[in-house]
């Protein structure tokens, strides 16, 4: 510390001379002591004098040190380095021996004043964290009733409570209960310092909870209406902090806090009239708007503002010249506009027009606040007529390249693009789309501009709802650019993933996805995905969009994406998994162990891979894999195979024209038992009759020999008697889909597979299927199982004894 800090003469406002008369209580040292004038010129000497038994001398020294501490932060830090705080705590714990009650009270006033001045240091020093200091201050607050001592004590506690550990100590020592009680005292200085301490404690969640339980919210509401501006400011700041917790907002709603603040806002900003003069100390609009906005995070309190004069009052504040007031009013309108019920009030009172004017203000802070409010208000559908007849789109475009306000302006633009007409205007402006794409992809390289990239990507996501915009973005190679930007940050930008997911509604974008490395990027992101993050949901949406292309769906399945999506088990992941598997039926059958009737297999090769691997191999890899004698060969059923085409031709000739069936409701009119049995006979024609006895053994041996030679076989290569129940059920499904029947495929335990179909109840009654143990259920439609092992086939009612035997044995 420089010597100047130690020299009182260098400190403006500090006394350089102490004059005192020594006490007669030290007469034991000398018989008579004359008056002595002490010339003290340094702080160190003053600190030594604090050990004097003379109370008057100590008080004079403390007064001088307090003035010295108030001069500068450096002085306060120097005093703490000289262990002043410990000395002051020692005086409170052990006052001079010959000190009476009145003298001790005077001494406490000076000690607490010195503590309040000396502890006003930020960041906190180790001396301020000492437990004895906090304990001494709490003891004073809980036992003293002198308002001067309480005022300085709570001020000192507000200074030392910036540390989390100190907050916890105050809470555990029941200090918050004392604090709330002192906020109701008549002395304004005590109320101010107690409110200041509460504002500091309100930074901690546990303290906020206890303040709420002990009635602190009611005290803050009373303070917000105080006639003293300093108490008002502190109370409003405390309310803003307390309203961070939903439980506090609920309690404030019960106390009608939103109505009290709203009335205060209207009264404070009302123009004086002949009968209503302006208040002498009007509540500042900024803190009041901030506090009320914090309360309006509660939807019920926000909705309660509808029909009041709050929107009109805030709209008038937007017309003020003061930039701070305009900014606070714009931010408040953004909060008020989150609820649909307030939209009409905002429009009718001129709030929307005032926000548009704010976009042209020279102060960037006002522009940013206005754009942020418009981002919320423009997203409400009820404002569409107002949006379309205003020039908000043009105003936002003019501000889009201003570096100070790019993020809020882009967010407001993204809300504009929720409507078709602004999207149509963007469609005919390819340079504008290119600028947005460049902003979304280039800004991710700098962490400080990632919010700008996210806002631009949000614009692209909304623009991608327009077909023309999607086509133009694809022409500008947006898929590759966005994929590169998506993997440039950790974690990825959620809005970029959303833009990609929406962009891939365009077939050309899905076609460009895999060549641009989209599958690899997506798989890497899913490997680190967490269900709690927004970007995970958007990446799942990317998978769902890209999987509409069979090539992409195949690539995802071959890289283990179904397993990753299933592990996430979020609604978005399961939706993506369903979409992915709908476009890759072999993987669906492998993953879900069933195909429903609406899953049609006649458009692509169908196969079942009997493996527990986490990824599903592609058709090309299966055909090139070496033979594995430990497992049965994979059966490949290609609708274009001559054997399948021949069977379909014969079935079509036998069945004639089959009515078109697109849902389970019309399935019974198509699925007649005779048609199902015709398909069963066609399966026998393709694979041969089910093997029994010695024929079954020979077929099994033939299958083993085939497994040694080939990893996968076509239908035409199945040896006689080697086809399993699973093979027959798969062929039945393919043939039924090809001729238009409505049949499902189910994989059970121990390799058993079967086909199901919905038929009319009347079609199975009287046909030998309702004998004992095989009763037809009531209802117009029943589900049946097709027996493919009985010669000629058989239709079994689902749940019957024969059906259970067929599906389980």
Secondary structure, DSSP 8 states (H G I E B T S, - for coil): --HHHHBGGGSTTS-S-EE----GGGTTTSS-----EE---BHHHHHHHTT-S-HHHHHHHHHHHHHHHHH-HHHHHHHHHTTHHHHHHHHHHS--TT--HHHHHHHHHHHHHHHHHHT--SS--GGGG-HHHHHHHHHHHHH---HHHHHHHHHHHHHHTTSHHHHHHHHHTTHHHHHHHHTTSS-HHHHHHHHHHHHHHTTSHHHHHHHHHTTHHHHHHHHHT-SSHHHHHHHHHHHHHHTTSHHHHHHHHHTTHHHHHHHHHHHHHS---SSS---TT---HHHHHHHHHHHTTSHHHHHTTTTSSHHHHHHHHHTSS-HHHHHHHHHHHHHHTTSGGGHHHHHHTTHHHHHHHHTT-S-HHHHHHHHHHHHHHTTSGGGHHHHHHS-HHHHHHHHTT-GGGHHHHHHHHHHHTTSHHHHHHHHT-HHHHHHHHHHHHHGGGSGGGHHHHHHHHHHHHHHTTSHHHHHHHHHTTHHHHHHHHHTSSSS--HHHHHHHHHHTTSHHHHHHHHHTTHHHHHHHHHHT--TTSHHHHHHHHHHHHHTTSHHHHHHHHHTTHHHHHHHH--HHHHHHHHHHHHT-HHHHHHHHSEE-TT---TTS-EE------SS---HHHHHHS---TTS--EEEE-TTSHHHHHHHHHHHHHH-------STTSHHHH--HHHHHHHHHHHHHHH-S---THHHHHHHHHHHHHHHH-SEEEGGG--TT---HHHHHHHHHHHHHHHT--EEEEE-STT-EEEEEEEEHHHHTTTT--STT----SSSEEEEEEESSSTT-EEEETTSHHHHHHHH-
